Amino acid sequence: MTRSFVSAVVLSAFMIVSCFSASAQSIIEVTGSATINVVPDRITVEIGMEEYFIPDENNPGDSVIVGIKAVERAVMKTLLGAGVPDSMINVSDMGNYRDRRSTSEFLMAKRLSAVVTNIGQLDNIARRVDRKGITSFNISKIDNSDMGRYNRQGLKSALDAAREKAEFIAANEGLVIVKPVEIVENSSGYNEGSMFSNVAYGGGSGMDGMRRIVRRYSVTVKYQFSDKKSR
């Protein structure tokens, strides 16, 4: 019984010392967050193409195939006409499979990836491209060439928000902030929100959500504080 009582007293004393030790650190921990909206200047669009049949003018009742090269030439003409440099157009995929239930013919397919610099250019392509032989028209990625600067701006805004919160809490308790002692960045993925896989583009209001790159930043900061009277 005596041994149990002594253990309890020692444990209580240890807890009290720990509390005083933690209080002596004089730390405030806060989080700060920020959101930035960036206009993209690099928009990657992928255009899926497939061979198709047209009526044979020389043999009524028959049909002839329009090859993948012809479909690609028409798409390339539209892209180049919209001001997309040839260097910004690449083949991202090629191949297909045959669905025996719908046709006995194998139709070759191909996918082109093109990078445009603004929404107007993309609208122009969507409006002018020949629908025949086109199986998909998707935005796969949006980005900004100066994203590094925007990332620094967003992180700074998150740090400023954390400090403002810490100063408010300290002032409310009659304390003052001395300095930050630990900073942890919580927003590990700057690229969140900039990738849009398989997002179909239909023009008009459907593009509203794609006009900005939205990125969020978050930090956790521990500040040392002191009593105003001690300064």
Secondary structure, 3 states (H helix, E strand, C coil): CHHHHHHHHHHHHHHHHHHHHHHHCCEEEEEEEEEEEECCCEEEEEEEEECEEEECCCCCCCEEEECHHHHHHHHHHHHHHCCCCHHHEEEEEECCCCCCCCCCCCCCEEEEEEEECCHHHHHHHHHHCCCCCEEEEEEEEEECCCHHHHHHHHHHHHHHHHHHHHHHHHHHCCEEEEEEEEEEECCCCCCCCCEEEEEECCCHHHHHHHCCEEEEEEEEEEEEEEEHHHC
